[in-house]
Amino acid sequence: MGRPSLCAVLEGARIMQGEMFAVGKLPMEFLHVMLERYGGSDERLVVGPRVGEDAAVLDMGERYLVVKSDPITFATDEIGWYVVHINANDLATMGATPRWLLVTLLLPEKTTSAQMVEDIFAQTSQACLPLGITLCGGHTEITHGLDRPIAVGLMLGEVEKPNLVQTDGARVGDDVLLTKGIAIEGTSLLARERGSQLEAHLPSETVARARGFLITPGISVLRDAQIVQQAGRPHAMHDPTEGGLSTGLWELAQAADKAITVDLGQVYQFPETQEICRLLGLDPLGLLASGALLVVASPGDSGRMVSALEDEGIDAAIIGRVSDGPPAVHLKTASGLRPFPSFARDELARVFEKPA
């Protein structure tokens, strides 16, 4: 039999023929088929294109080379800082050490100044230095039709072969733990991009703290991942980004062909996040969540990981458990299990569709 037609693919993904996609990630079912159909293969390709997998892995002999590409499209303030940490996070979840970064920087016509360009370069350099990352190339241009800068990072790192961690490694009976709390990046972005709107209804101190989430508690999970690996053997790690905690959990479940049950009472939500989301009518469970790390590990290791993280000043909690498939994410309630809230796109996209 031949491969299914595009019409069949769209029907399977519950997409109407001629329907235009909304802002955000492509529907998972559709993306899965596209990657299956067009993703390449090579004898040195250890981890290739798959839904939910954070990076590609290439066999370079003694070590694996881990490669990731990710754009920064929402943020304009501190975009250079974002592009470093967002890409480094995905290498960290594979157990790799980030080493080299290339950036494609697309700048808006009519509003790009020399100061804007230098600010972005300086932000990028300042974010790279403490992580030992070398900015080694890329491309910069002023692009027709843009109203804000877009930075696309390509980051490369290395990992010893036994230390590679993959998204599909969850096993039945494993614990799922979460570091810091949810929607850190989304909270910071909303405070930075909609600060005046928020300050009309919230104390300025609340908005200022939320704006600072970029640094404290921070959007980097590199240190989180390093501590986890020193304390035990993670079966999987994943940083929930676009689509928030909900999408991150679903990607873990789908990659491993397992089910995950979550106790929402163990999921920490920052007071600033709750106030901003209440005001804007958003659900924190579906809001951009870089800064949190999801870790799947055996019960024998998960407790040690939580203790090690807390010893280093990083909050962590066991929020769920892995069970046999099919892939699903359940919410544990007093009356039993129900489906975990799901989001077709990140909650942040709904805000950016409207004028400030």
Contacts in CASP RR format, 6 or more apart in sequence:
PFRMAT RR
TARGET T0000
AUTHOR 0000-0000-0000
METHOD contacts of the structure
MODEL  1
MGRPSLCAVLEGARIMQGEMFAVGKLPMEFLHVMLERYGGSDERLVVGPR
VGEDAAVLDMGERYLVVKSDPITFATDEIGWYVVHINANDLATMGATPRW
LLVTLLLPEKTTSAQMVEDIFAQTSQACLPLGITLCGGHTEITHGLDRPI
AVGLMLGEVEKPNLVQTDGARVGDDVLLTKGIAIEGTSLLARERGSQLEA
HLPSETVARARGFLITPGISVLRDAQIVQQAGRPHAMHDPTEGGLSTGLW
ELAQAADKAITVDLGQVYQFPETQEICRLLGLDPLGLLASGALLVVASPG
DSGRMVSALEDEGIDAAIIGRVSDGPPAVHLKTASGLRPFPSFARDELAR
VFEKPA
3 37 0 8 1.000
4 33 0 8 1.000
7 17 0 8 1.000
9 30 0 8 1.000
9 33 0 8 1.000
10 16 0 8 1.000
10 17 0 8 1.000
10 19 0 8 1.000
10 30 0 8 1.000
12 29 0 8 1.000
13 27 0 8 1.000
13 29 0 8 1.000
13 30 0 8 1.000
13 33 0 8 1.000
14 27 0 8 1.000
14 29 0 8 1.000
15 27 0 8 1.000
15 30 0 8 1.000
21 27 0 8 1.000
22 344 0 8 1.000
22 345 0 8 1.000
22 349 0 8 1.000
23 345 0 8 1.000
23 349 0 8 1.000
23 352 0 8 1.000
23 353 0 8 1.000
24 242 0 8 1.000
24 345 0 8 1.000
24 346 0 8 1.000
24 349 0 8 1.000
25 31 0 8 1.000
25 242 0 8 1.000
25 243 0 8 1.000
25 247 0 8 1.000
25 345 0 8 1.000
25 346 0 8 1.000
26 34 0 8 1.000
27 344 0 8 1.000
28 51 0 8 1.000
28 250 0 8 1.000
28 251 0 8 1.000
28 254 0 8 1.000
31 51 0 8 1.000
32 51 0 8 1.000
35 49 0 8 1.000
35 50 0 8 1.000
35 51 0 8 1.000
39 48 0 8 1.000
39 49 0 8 1.000
40 48 0 8 1.000
40 49 0 8 1.000
41 48 0 8 1.000
44 58 0 8 1.000
44 59 0 8 1.000
44 60 0 8 1.000
45 56 0 8 1.000
45 57 0 8 1.000
45 58 0 8 1.000
45 59 0 8 1.000
46 57 0 8 1.000
46 58 0 8 1.000
46 59 0 8 1.000
46 64 0 8 1.000
46 164 0 8 1.000
47 53 0 8 1.000
47 55 0 8 1.000
47 56 0 8 1.000
47 57 0 8 1.000
47 94 0 8 1.000
47 166 0 8 1.000
48 56 0 8 1.000
48 57 0 8 1.000
49 56 0 8 1.000
50 167 0 8 1.000
50 168 0 8 1.000
50 255 0 8 1.000
51 251 0 8 1.000
51 254 0 8 1.000
51 255 0 8 1.000
52 167 0 8 1.000
52 238 0 8 1.000
52 248 0 8 1.000
52 251 0 8 1.000
52 252 0 8 1.000
52 254 0 8 1.000
52 255 0 8 1.000
53 166 0 8 1.000
53 167 0 8 1.000
53 168 0 8 1.000
53 255 0 8 1.000
54 68 0 8 1.000
54 90 0 8 1.000
54 91 0 8 1.000
54 93 0 8 1.000
54 94 0 8 1.000
54 167 0 8 1.000
54 238 0 8 1.000
54 239 0 8 1.000
55 66 0 8 1.000
55 67 0 8 1.000
55 68 0 8 1.000
55 90 0 8 1.000
55 91 0 8 1.000
55 93 0 8 1.000
55 94 0 8 1.000
55 96 0 8 1.000
56 66 0 8 1.000
56 67 0 8 1.000
56 68 0 8 1.000
57 64 0 8 1.000
57 65 0 8 1.000
57 66 0 8 1.000
57 67 0 8 1.000
57 94 0 8 1.000
57 159 0 8 1.000
57 164 0 8 1.000
58 64 0 8 1.000
58 65 0 8 1.000
58 66 0 8 1.000
58 67 0 8 1.000
60 158 0 8 1.000
62 161 0 8 1.000
63 158 0 8 1.000
63 159 0 8 1.000
63 160 0 8 1.000
63 161 0 8 1.000
64 96 0 8 1.000
64 158 0 8 1.000
64 159 0 8 1.000
64 160 0 8 1.000
64 161 0 8 1.000
64 164 0 8 1.000
65 156 0 8 1.000
65 157 0 8 1.000
65 158 0 8 1.000
66 91 0 8 1.000
66 94 0 8 1.000
66 95 0 8 1.000
66 96 0 8 1.000
66 156 0 8 1.000
66 157 0 8 1.000
66 158 0 8 1.000
66 159 0 8 1.000
67 154 0 8 1.000
67 155 0 8 1.000
67 156 0 8 1.000
67 157 0 8 1.000
68 87 0 8 1.000
68 90 0 8 1.000
68 91 0 8 1.000
68 154 0 8 1.000
68 155 0 8 1.000
68 156 0 8 1.000
69 87 0 8 1.000
69 152 0 8 1.000
69 153 0 8 1.000
69 154 0 8 1.000
69 155 0 8 1.000
70 83 0 8 1.000
70 86 0 8 1.000
70 87 0 8 1.000
70 90 0 8 1.000
70 152 0 8 1.000
70 153 0 8 1.000
71 150 0 8 1.000
71 151 0 8 1.000
71 152 0 8 1.000
71 153 0 8 1.000
72 79 0 8 1.000
72 80 0 8 1.000
72 82 0 8 1.000
72 83 0 8 1.000
72 86 0 8 1.000
72 150 0 8 1.000
72 151 0 8 1.000
72 152 0 8 1.000
72 153 0 8 1.000
73 150 0 8 1.000
74 189 0 8 1.000
74 193 0 8 1.000
74 288 0 8 1.000
74 348 0 8 1.000
74 352 0 8 1.000
75 82 0 8 1.000
75 189 0 8 1.000
75 192 0 8 1.000
75 193 0 8 1.000
76 148 0 8 1.000
76 149 0 8 1.000
76 193 0 8 1.000
77 192 0 8 1.000
77 193 0 8 1.000
78 123 0 8 1.000
78 192 0 8 1.000
78 214 0 8 1.000
79 120 0 8 1.000
79 123 0 8 1.000
79 149 0 8 1.000
79 151 0 8 1.000
80 103 0 8 1.000
80 120 0 8 1.000
80 123 0 8 1.000
80 124 0 8 1.000
80 127 0 8 1.000
80 151 0 8 1.000
81 123 0 8 1.000
81 124 0 8 1.000
81 126 0 8 1.000
81 127 0 8 1.000
81 214 0 8 1.000
82 151 0 8 1.000
82 214 0 8 1.000
82 219 0 8 1.000
83 103 0 8 1.000
83 124 0 8 1.000
83 151 0 8 1.000
83 152 0 8 1.000
83 153 0 8 1.000
84 101 0 8 1.000
84 124 0 8 1.000
84 127 0 8 1.000
84 128 0 8 1.000
84 131 0 8 1.000
84 133 0 8 1.000
85 127 0 8 1.000
85 219 0 8 1.000
85 220 0 8 1.000
85 222 0 8 1.000
85 290 0 8 1.000
86 219 0 8 1.000
86 241 0 8 1.000
86 290 0 8 1.000
87 98 0 8 1.000
87 101 0 8 1.000
87 153 0 8 1.000
87 154 0 8 1.000
87 155 0 8 1.000
88 98 0 8 1.000
88 131 0 8 1.000
88 133 0 8 1.000
88 155 0 8 1.000
88 220 0 8 1.000
88 222 0 8 1.000
89 219 0 8 1.000
89 220 0 8 1.000
89 221 0 8 1.000
89 222 0 8 1.000
89 239 0 8 1.000
89 241 0 8 1.000
89 290 0 8 1.000
89 291 0 8 1.000
90 155 0 8 1.000
90 239 0 8 1.000
91 97 0 8 1.000
91 98 0 8 1.000
91 155 0 8 1.000
91 157 0 8 1.000
92 98 0 8 1.000
92 221 0 8 1.000
92 222 0 8 1.000
92 224 0 8 1.000
92 225 0 8 1.000
92 226 0 8 1.000
92 237 0 8 1.000
92 239 0 8 1.000
92 293 0 8 1.000
93 165 0 8 1.000
93 167 0 8 1.000
93 221 0 8 1.000
93 225 0 8 1.000
93 237 0 8 1.000
93 238 0 8 1.000
93 239 0 8 1.000
93 293 0 8 1.000
94 159 0 8 1.000
94 164 0 8 1.000
94 165 0 8 1.000
94 166 0 8 1.000
94 237 0 8 1.000
95 159 0 8 1.000
95 163 0 8 1.000
95 164 0 8 1.000
95 165 0 8 1.000
95 225 0 8 1.000
95 229 0 8 1.000
95 237 0 8 1.000
96 157 0 8 1.000
96 158 0 8 1.000
96 159 0 8 1.000
96 164 0 8 1.000
97 157 0 8 1.000
97 158 0 8 1.000
97 159 0 8 1.000
98 131 0 8 1.000
98 132 0 8 1.000
98 133 0 8 1.000
98 155 0 8 1.000
98 156 0 8 1.000
98 157 0 8 1.000
98 222 0 8 1.000
99 132 0 8 1.000
99 133 0 8 1.000
99 134 0 8 1.000
99 156 0 8 1.000
99 157 0 8 1.000
99 158 0 8 1.000
100 133 0 8 1.000
100 134 0 8 1.000
100 136 0 8 1.000
100 155 0 8 1.000
100 156 0 8 1.000
100 157 0 8 1.000
101 124 0 8 1.000
101 128 0 8 1.000
101 133 0 8 1.000
101 134 0 8 1.000
101 135 0 8 1.000
101 136 0 8 1.000
101 137 0 8 1.000
101 153 0 8 1.000
101 154 0 8 1.000
101 155 0 8 1.000
101 156 0 8 1.000
102 135 0 8 1.000
102 136 0 8 1.000
102 137 0 8 1.000
102 138 0 8 1.000
102 153 0 8 1.000
102 154 0 8 1.000
102 155 0 8 1.000
103 124 0 8 1.000
103 135 0 8 1.000
103 137 0 8 1.000
103 138 0 8 1.000
103 139 0 8 1.000
103 140 0 8 1.000
103 151 0 8 1.000
103 152 0 8 1.000
103 153 0 8 1.000
103 154 0 8 1.000
104 138 0 8 1.000
104 139 0 8 1.000
104 140 0 8 1.000
104 151 0 8 1.000
104 152 0 8 1.000
104 153 0 8 1.000
104 154 0 8 1.000
105 120 0 8 1.000
105 138 0 8 1.000
105 139 0 8 1.000
105 140 0 8 1.000
105 141 0 8 1.000
105 149 0 8 1.000
105 150 0 8 1.000
105 151 0 8 1.000
105 152 0 8 1.000
106 141 0 8 1.000
106 143 0 8 1.000
106 146 0 8 1.000
106 149 0 8 1.000
106 150 0 8 1.000
106 151 0 8 1.000
106 152 0 8 1.000
107 116 0 8 1.000
107 117 0 8 1.000
107 140 0 8 1.000
107 141 0 8 1.000
107 142 0 8 1.000
107 143 0 8 1.000
107 146 0 8 1.000
107 149 0 8 1.000
108 142 0 8 1.000
108 143 0 8 1.000
108 145 0 8 1.000
108 146 0 8 1.000
108 147 0 8 1.000
108 148 0 8 1.000
108 149 0 8 1.000
109 142 0 8 1.000
109 143 0 8 1.000
109 144 0 8 1.000
109 145 0 8 1.000
109 146 0 8 1.000
111 147 0 8 1.000
112 142 0 8 1.000
112 149 0 8 1.000
116 149 0 8 1.000
117 140 0 8 1.000
120 149 0 8 1.000
120 151 0 8 1.000
124 135 0 8 1.000
125 135 0 8 1.000
127 133 0 8 1.000
128 134 0 8 1.000
128 135 0 8 1.000
131 222 0 8 1.000
133 155 0 8 1.000
138 154 0 8 1.000
143 150 0 8 1.000
163 229 0 8 1.000
165 229 0 8 1.000
165 234 0 8 1.000
165 235 0 8 1.000
165 236 0 8 1.000
165 237 0 8 1.000
166 236 0 8 1.000
166 255 0 8 1.000
167 236 0 8 1.000
167 237 0 8 1.000
167 238 0 8 1.000
167 251 0 8 1.000
167 252 0 8 1.000
167 255 0 8 1.000
167 256 0 8 1.000
168 236 0 8 1.000
168 255 0 8 1.000
168 256 0 8 1.000
168 257 0 8 1.000
169 235 0 8 1.000
169 236 0 8 1.000
169 255 0 8 1.000
169 256 0 8 1.000
169 296 0 8 1.000
170 176 0 8 1.000
170 235 0 8 1.000
170 236 0 8 1.000
170 252 0 8 1.000
170 253 0 8 1.000
170 255 0 8 1.000
170 256 0 8 1.000
170 258 0 8 1.000
170 260 0 8 1.000
170 296 0 8 1.000
170 322 0 8 1.000
171 235 0 8 1.000
171 256 0 8 1.000
171 258 0 8 1.000
171 296 0 8 1.000
171 298 0 8 1.000
171 322 0 8 1.000
172 258 0 8 1.000
172 322 0 8 1.000
172 323 0 8 1.000
172 324 0 8 1.000
173 298 0 8 1.000
173 299 0 8 1.000
173 321 0 8 1.000
173 322 0 8 1.000
173 323 0 8 1.000
174 235 0 8 1.000
174 296 0 8 1.000
174 297 0 8 1.000
174 298 0 8 1.000
174 299 0 8 1.000
174 302 0 8 1.000
174 321 0 8 1.000
174 322 0 8 1.000
175 296 0 8 1.000
175 297 0 8 1.000
175 298 0 8 1.000
175 299 0 8 1.000
175 302 0 8 1.000
175 303 0 8 1.000
175 318 0 8 1.000
175 320 0 8 1.000
175 321 0 8 1.000
175 322 0 8 1.000
176 249 0 8 1.000
176 252 0 8 1.000
176 260 0 8 1.000
176 262 0 8 1.000
176 294 0 8 1.000
176 295 0 8 1.000
176 296 0 8 1.000
176 318 0 8 1.000
176 319 0 8 1.000
176 320 0 8 1.000
176 321 0 8 1.000
176 322 0 8 1.000
177 294 0 8 1.000
177 295 0 8 1.000
177 297 0 8 1.000
177 302 0 8 1.000
177 303 0 8 1.000
177 305 0 8 1.000
177 306 0 8 1.000
177 316 0 8 1.000
177 317 0 8 1.000
177 318 0 8 1.000
177 319 0 8 1.000
178 245 0 8 1.000
178 266 0 8 1.000
178 267 0 8 1.000
178 268 0 8 1.000
178 292 0 8 1.000
178 293 0 8 1.000
178 294 0 8 1.000
178 295 0 8 1.000
178 316 0 8 1.000
178 317 0 8 1.000
178 319 0 8 1.000
179 221 0 8 1.000
179 224 0 8 1.000
179 291 0 8 1.000
179 292 0 8 1.000
179 293 0 8 1.000
179 295 0 8 1.000
179 309 0 8 1.000
179 314 0 8 1.000
179 315 0 8 1.000
179 316 0 8 1.000
180 217 0 8 1.000
180 218 0 8 1.000
180 224 0 8 1.000
180 268 0 8 1.000
180 291 0 8 1.000
180 292 0 8 1.000
180 293 0 8 1.000
180 314 0 8 1.000
180 315 0 8 1.000
180 316 0 8 1.000
181 217 0 8 1.000
181 267 0 8 1.000
181 268 0 8 1.000
181 269 0 8 1.000
181 270 0 8 1.000
181 291 0 8 1.000
181 292 0 8 1.000
181 315 0 8 1.000
182 240 0 8 1.000
182 244 0 8 1.000
182 245 0 8 1.000
182 267 0 8 1.000
182 268 0 8 1.000
182 269 0 8 1.000
182 273 0 8 1.000
182 284 0 8 1.000
182 285 0 8 1.000
182 287 0 8 1.000
182 289 0 8 1.000
182 292 0 8 1.000
183 244 0 8 1.000
183 245 0 8 1.000
183 269 0 8 1.000
183 270 0 8 1.000
183 273 0 8 1.000
183 277 0 8 1.000
183 284 0 8 1.000
183 286 0 8 1.000
183 287 0 8 1.000
183 288 0 8 1.000
183 289 0 8 1.000
184 213 0 8 1.000
184 217 0 8 1.000
184 218 0 8 1.000
184 219 0 8 1.000
184 270 0 8 1.000
184 273 0 8 1.000
184 289 0 8 1.000
184 290 0 8 1.000
184 291 0 8 1.000
184 292 0 8 1.000
185 213 0 8 1.000
185 214 0 8 1.000
185 219 0 8 1.000
185 241 0 8 1.000
185 288 0 8 1.000
185 289 0 8 1.000
185 290 0 8 1.000
185 291 0 8 1.000
186 213 0 8 1.000
186 287 0 8 1.000
186 288 0 8 1.000
186 289 0 8 1.000
186 290 0 8 1.000
186 348 0 8 1.000
187 210 0 8 1.000
187 213 0 8 1.000
187 270 0 8 1.000
187 272 0 8 1.000
187 273 0 8 1.000
187 276 0 8 1.000
187 287 0 8 1.000
188 210 0 8 1.000
188 211 0 8 1.000
188 212 0 8 1.000
188 213 0 8 1.000
188 214 0 8 1.000
188 219 0 8 1.000
189 288 0 8 1.000
189 348 0 8 1.000
190 198 0 8 1.000
190 210 0 8 1.000
190 276 0 8 1.000
190 280 0 8 1.000
190 348 0 8 1.000
190 351 0 8 1.000
191 198 0 8 1.000
191 207 0 8 1.000
191 208 0 8 1.000
191 210 0 8 1.000
191 211 0 8 1.000
191 212 0 8 1.000
191 213 0 8 1.000
191 272 0 8 1.000
191 276 0 8 1.000
192 211 0 8 1.000
192 214 0 8 1.000
193 351 0 8 1.000
193 352 0 8 1.000
193 356 0 8 1.000
194 280 0 8 1.000
194 351 0 8 1.000
194 356 0 8 1.000
195 207 0 8 1.000
195 211 0 8 1.000
196 356 0 8 1.000
197 356 0 8 1.000
198 206 0 8 1.000
198 207 0 8 1.000
198 210 0 8 1.000
198 276 0 8 1.000
198 279 0 8 1.000
199 207 0 8 1.000
201 279 0 8 1.000
202 275 0 8 1.000
202 276 0 8 1.000
202 279 0 8 1.000
206 272 0 8 1.000
206 275 0 8 1.000
206 276 0 8 1.000
207 276 0 8 1.000
209 272 0 8 1.000
210 272 0 8 1.000
210 273 0 8 1.000
210 276 0 8 1.000
213 219 0 8 1.000
213 270 0 8 1.000
213 272 0 8 1.000
217 291 0 8 1.000
217 315 0 8 1.000
218 291 0 8 1.000
219 290 0 8 1.000
219 291 0 8 1.000
220 291 0 8 1.000
221 239 0 8 1.000
221 290 0 8 1.000
221 291 0 8 1.000
221 292 0 8 1.000
221 293 0 8 1.000
223 312 0 8 1.000
223 314 0 8 1.000
224 291 0 8 1.000
224 293 0 8 1.000
224 309 0 8 1.000
224 314 0 8 1.000
225 237 0 8 1.000
225 293 0 8 1.000
227 305 0 8 1.000
227 308 0 8 1.000
227 309 0 8 1.000
227 312 0 8 1.000
227 314 0 8 1.000
228 234 0 8 1.000
228 237 0 8 1.000
228 293 0 8 1.000
228 295 0 8 1.000
228 297 0 8 1.000
228 305 0 8 1.000
228 308 0 8 1.000
228 309 0 8 1.000
230 308 0 8 1.000
231 301 0 8 1.000
231 304 0 8 1.000
231 305 0 8 1.000
231 307 0 8 1.000
231 308 0 8 1.000
231 309 0 8 1.000
232 297 0 8 1.000
232 301 0 8 1.000
232 304 0 8 1.000
232 305 0 8 1.000
233 297 0 8 1.000
233 298 0 8 1.000
233 301 0 8 1.000
234 295 0 8 1.000
234 296 0 8 1.000
234 297 0 8 1.000
234 301 0 8 1.000
234 305 0 8 1.000
235 296 0 8 1.000
235 297 0 8 1.000
235 298 0 8 1.000
236 252 0 8 1.000
236 255 0 8 1.000
236 256 0 8 1.000
236 294 0 8 1.000
236 295 0 8 1.000
236 296 0 8 1.000
237 293 0 8 1.000
237 294 0 8 1.000
237 295 0 8 1.000
237 296 0 8 1.000
238 248 0 8 1.000
238 251 0 8 1.000
238 252 0 8 1.000
238 293 0 8 1.000
238 294 0 8 1.000
239 289 0 8 1.000
239 290 0 8 1.000
239 291 0 8 1.000
239 292 0 8 1.000
239 293 0 8 1.000
239 294 0 8 1.000
240 246 0 8 1.000
240 247 0 8 1.000
240 248 0 8 1.000
240 249 0 8 1.000
240 289 0 8 1.000
240 290 0 8 1.000
240 292 0 8 1.000
240 294 0 8 1.000
241 247 0 8 1.000
241 248 0 8 1.000
241 288 0 8 1.000
241 289 0 8 1.000
241 290 0 8 1.000
242 288 0 8 1.000
242 345 0 8 1.000
242 346 0 8 1.000
243 286 0 8 1.000
243 287 0 8 1.000
243 288 0 8 1.000
243 289 0 8 1.000
243 343 0 8 1.000
243 345 0 8 1.000
243 346 0 8 1.000
243 347 0 8 1.000
244 285 0 8 1.000
244 286 0 8 1.000
244 287 0 8 1.000
244 288 0 8 1.000
244 289 0 8 1.000
244 343 0 8 1.000
244 346 0 8 1.000
244 347 0 8 1.000
245 267 0 8 1.000
245 284 0 8 1.000
245 285 0 8 1.000
245 286 0 8 1.000
245 289 0 8 1.000
245 292 0 8 1.000
245 294 0 8 1.000
246 285 0 8 1.000
246 286 0 8 1.000
246 329 0 8 1.000
246 340 0 8 1.000
246 341 0 8 1.000
246 342 0 8 1.000
246 343 0 8 1.000
247 286 0 8 1.000
247 342 0 8 1.000
247 343 0 8 1.000
247 346 0 8 1.000
248 289 0 8 1.000
248 294 0 8 1.000
249 260 0 8 1.000
249 262 0 8 1.000
249 294 0 8 1.000
249 329 0 8 1.000
249 340 0 8 1.000
250 327 0 8 1.000
250 329 0 8 1.000
250 340 0 8 1.000
250 342 0 8 1.000
252 260 0 8 1.000
252 294 0 8 1.000
252 296 0 8 1.000
253 259 0 8 1.000
253 260 0 8 1.000
253 325 0 8 1.000
253 327 0 8 1.000
253 328 0 8 1.000
253 329 0 8 1.000
254 327 0 8 1.000
256 296 0 8 1.000
256 322 0 8 1.000
256 327 0 8 1.000
257 325 0 8 1.000
257 326 0 8 1.000
257 327 0 8 1.000
258 322 0 8 1.000
258 323 0 8 1.000
258 324 0 8 1.000
258 325 0 8 1.000
258 327 0 8 1.000
259 322 0 8 1.000
259 323 0 8 1.000
259 324 0 8 1.000
259 325 0 8 1.000
259 326 0 8 1.000
259 327 0 8 1.000
259 328 0 8 1.000
259 329 0 8 1.000
259 330 0 8 1.000
260 320 0 8 1.000
260 321 0 8 1.000
260 322 0 8 1.000
260 323 0 8 1.000
260 328 0 8 1.000
260 329 0 8 1.000
260 330 0 8 1.000
261 320 0 8 1.000
261 321 0 8 1.000
261 323 0 8 1.000
261 329 0 8 1.000
261 330 0 8 1.000
261 331 0 8 1.000
261 332 0 8 1.000
261 337 0 8 1.000
262 319 0 8 1.000
262 320 0 8 1.000
262 329 0 8 1.000
262 330 0 8 1.000
262 331 0 8 1.000
262 332 0 8 1.000
262 340 0 8 1.000
263 319 0 8 1.000
263 320 0 8 1.000
263 332 0 8 1.000
264 331 0 8 1.000
264 332 0 8 1.000
265 319 0 8 1.000
266 317 0 8 1.000
266 318 0 8 1.000
266 319 0 8 1.000
266 320 0 8 1.000
267 317 0 8 1.000
267 319 0 8 1.000
268 315 0 8 1.000
268 317 0 8 1.000
269 284 0 8 1.000
273 284 0 8 1.000
273 287 0 8 1.000
274 284 0 8 1.000
276 282 0 8 1.000
277 283 0 8 1.000
277 284 0 8 1.000
277 287 0 8 1.000
277 347 0 8 1.000
280 351 0 8 1.000
282 347 0 8 1.000
282 348 0 8 1.000
282 350 0 8 1.000
282 351 0 8 1.000
283 341 0 8 1.000
283 343 0 8 1.000
283 347 0 8 1.000
284 347 0 8 1.000
285 340 0 8 1.000
285 341 0 8 1.000
285 343 0 8 1.000
286 341 0 8 1.000
286 343 0 8 1.000
286 346 0 8 1.000
286 347 0 8 1.000
287 346 0 8 1.000
287 347 0 8 1.000
287 348 0 8 1.000
288 346 0 8 1.000
288 347 0 8 1.000
288 348 0 8 1.000
295 302 0 8 1.000
295 305 0 8 1.000
296 322 0 8 1.000
297 305 0 8 1.000
302 318 0 8 1.000
303 318 0 8 1.000
305 316 0 8 1.000
306 316 0 8 1.000
306 317 0 8 1.000
306 318 0 8 1.000
309 315 0 8 1.000
309 316 0 8 1.000
310 316 0 8 1.000
320 332 0 8 1.000
328 339 0 8 1.000
329 339 0 8 1.000
329 340 0 8 1.000
329 342 0 8 1.000
330 337 0 8 1.000
330 338 0 8 1.000
330 339 0 8 1.000
330 340 0 8 1.000
331 337 0 8 1.000
331 338 0 8 1.000
331 339 0 8 1.000
331 340 0 8 1.000
331 341 0 8 1.000
END
